[in-house]
Amino acid sequence: MAPGSSNEKNTDDGQASKENFIHLCNPHLEKMKEDILYHFALGTGTHDFPSLFGDVKFVCVGGSPSRMKAFIAYIAEELGLGTPGCDYPNICAGTDRYAMYKVGPVLSVSHGMGIPSISIMLHELIKLLYHAKCSDITIIRIGTSGGIGLKPGSVVITRQSVDATFKPQLEQVVLGRTVIRSTNLDEQLAKDLMQCSKEIGQFNTVIGNTMCTLDFYEGQGRLDGAICLYDEEEKLQYLKNAYESGVRNIEMESSVFAAMCNLSGLKAAVVCVTLLNRLEGDQISSPHDVLVEYQKRPQKLVGYFIKKSLGKV
Amino acid sequence: MAPGSSNEKNTDDGQASKENFIHLCNPHLEKMKEDILYHFALGTGTHDFPSLFGDVKFVCVGGSPSRMKAFIAYIAEELGLGTPGCDYPNICAGTDRYAMYKVGPVLSVSHGMGIPSISIMLHELIKLLYHAKCSDITIIRIGTSGGIGLKPGSVVITRQSVDATFKPQLEQVVLGRTVIRSTNLDEQLAKDLMQCSKEIGQFNTVIGNTMCTLDFYEGQGRLDGAICLYDEEEKLQYLKNAYESGVRNIEMESSVFAAMCNLSGLKAAVVCVTLLNRLEGDQISSPHDVLVEYQKRPQKLVGYFIKKSLGKV
């Protein structure tokens, strides 16, 4: 049986259980004596991955390192695994490319901004989980986004991640040739998260499509970048077309996140708060404390989901 | 005369001088009362840009925040503007998206990894320089890269930034439509930097093409990512084709850097050290202290160039 595929094994109590291991789509890795995860400053020759990460079941990723640090403190308290005010060490302290924190079964990792930045992180994260022999992983991106036709502060659980032409796919260039990958996410996980939001009942949450772009300004039809060669009418028409196709928010990482998790057999979801309604403007001008509270909403929702999954609600 | 175009003015000594202001390709900005540079946590309503940044003449950008902090300390000492061990405050302390430092006429800004990440930063940086009424700016990306056919530690000054099919262009998607932009860089500036490297005489430096990709693993033909669906022969053929087309190194930001600086009238160069020779492997496995020394080489070269430009060599 190939490593990473589903595996029947006998558990201690004699029952057969089905565990989902990471599906590694790379036959070359088997031949490597050591694997250096350069952008994490971790390596199989220097770190014991199974003992460091073997018990991970939930991975939460987000752009900002400080937000991912705040999340680990929050989830630790929620799960009764931490003490208030306790400081969590950055597992990737040897580099400033990404930050990583862990408490119990939860790993929290930053990924920077944009498809290339999250893609580097995911390559190394998927290898980390594989080397650590993790199984039954749920991975959720908790992020920020621009909303379309939603009240600012609304949370969007992504049904499909679509590109700038509203297609549910990712074009990637591999050895100079374009390949198209599916950006499907786990339908049941999205529904479970929606149910959690209803149970919390604290903020507006919808399931909708998420448009993933390569640029924040021109790529999202903003009028306030250093370069803008279209007018307001063209911009609004584009955003309305997006809305009509089912898009409810715009961000910059979901498509490659969905594509890579798909290929690696990871159950994945994207949960982003909307910081503004793009039909009403481009600048993120809400007061700092309002934005801070908005950014906590995906954390609250995913925190509740993890607690519930662990039978602690 | 349009703002941002060249402007004849009388200087104090009565001579006419030609100053190059930022060329802002966005007519909408004139109508905005206030401009919030969200990812810098700076705004024209809260910060006095001309007094904070009006004297900037050199902007150095690089992926890692700690490297850009190290650079400002280095250049301060080189220019006799700092005291050893002095701490430079992060101008963007209100956010963890980017870090920014300034000493005298030099601004040092981090941009994260990948085209989308540097593109957000450049939109806001170009607007910052415009609002500050800066003129005669030289902007240089100092980064790390994978080399092709070069001894590790060699420095590449980019002649042209090319895409994954070796074309000197950037495809961008604007309102769902693909636009093609030129990735030309300043030829004279590249030559001046090459001359500086000869004068320093401390490391191998070449002028060559730089391939800019959207992914570090599959996009650069690596065999050690979480996903790899090609074999070693296909990989080596691709890298050899790149070499034959004039590519000497591969990184992930130069194309949009060149395209945006071009459109905004900024004199721009890309100077990257190569951390490994990709014809010999994929993993960055040199000892930490060797890599740290390599990463200082673009800083040394650009530091020397700035000193020379200011008549301090």
Interface residues (C-beta under 8 A of the other chain):
Chain A: L24 C25 N26 P27 H28 L29 M32 D35 I36 Y38 H39 G63 S64 P65 S66 D96 R97 G112 M113 G114 I115 P116 S117 S119 I120 L122 H123 E124 I126 K127 Y130 D163 A164 T165 F166 Q172 V173 V174 L175 G176 T213 L214 D215 F216 Y217 E218 G219 G221 L223 D224 G225 A226 I227 C228 L229 Y230 E232 E234 K235 Y238 N241 M252 M260 L263 S264 Q283 I284 S285
Chain B: L24 C25 N26 P27 H28 L29 M32 D35 I36 Y38 H39 G63 S64 P65 S66 D96 R97 G112 M113 G114 I115 P116 S117 S119 I120 L122 H123 E124 I126 K127 Y130 D163 A164 T165 F166 Q172 V173 V174 L175 G176 T213 L214 D215 F216 Y217 E218 G219 G221 L223 D224 G225 A226 I227 C228 L229 Y230 E232 E234 K235 Y238 N241 M252 M260 L263 S264 Q283 I284 S285
